[in-house]
Amino acid sequence: MLSLTDCLDFVDLDAATIEVIALHEDLPMIVAAELGQQLLGDLRGIYRLHLMHRHLIEAAAEHGRLDDEKRLRKTYDAFNRKYPVPRQLP
């Protein structure tokens, strides 16, 4: 049986981004890791990951959760460096 740590080793996303997916989609971390890997498979999925990050950042800001907003922005910056917003979607 694979543990969450084992699954994270196979996914090309960091744990913070998988946490974003889990929070946004209300999923367990292990399921979010699988979803994240699937979304990395095409430009529409990468764009969807950008939207998840942005949505959670906006929600944190709207609710005055400044520490969460700062942490989410840092996570998004790292994700955006590795996977920039796609210019054109198929």
N, C-alpha and C positions, 0 to 999 in steps of 0.2 A: 504494500500500500504506500502511495506517495504522500508525503507531508506537504504542508503549505510551502515550506522552505524549498523542498524538491521542485515543486511546480514553479516557484518564482525563479529558480535557476534556469528553467527552460523558456521563460518569457523574456522578450526583449524590452521590458518596461521595468522601471524601478518600483519599489514597494509603495512609494508615495503616490505614484500615478495609479497603481492598482487600487489603492485606498480611495482615490477620487472616483474611480469607476464603481467601486463597491458602494460608496456613499450615494452617488448620483442615481445608480440603478437599484439601490436597496438590495444588494446581493452579498452573499458571503464572499470573503476574500478569495477563496480558491476558485469560485465560479467567476468572479471578476477577473482573475488572472487569465482564465481561459477565454473569456469574452475579449479582453484586451488584446490577446495574441491574435484572435480572429480579426479584430478591427484593424490591426496593423497590416492586414493582407491587401488592402486597396485604399485608394485615395479618399473615397467616401467614408471609410472607417476612421482614417486618420483625422478627417475633418470632424467627424462625430466626437472623437476624443478631445479635440480642441473645444468644441461646444460644451462638453461635460465640464472641463476645467473652468471655462468662462462662467458657466451657469453657477457653479459653486462659489466662485470668487464674488460674483454679483450678490448672491444670497447672503454670504458672510458680511459683505459691506452694508447691505440693506438692513441687516439685523444688528449692526454695530459690533460684530465679533471681529475686532481688529487683529487679534492674534491669529485667528483662523484665516482671515483674509491674507495676512502677510505670509503665512505658511503655504497657503494655496498658490499665491503668486510665485513664490520661490519654486514650487513644484512645477507650475505651468511654464516658467522660464526655462527650466531644465528640459522639459518635454519639448517645448517649441524649438530649442536649439537642435535637438536630435531629429525632430520631425516637424519641420516648418509647415505652416498652413499651405495646403495645396493650392496652386494658382488656378488650375482648372479641374473641375470634376468631370468624370466620364458620364 
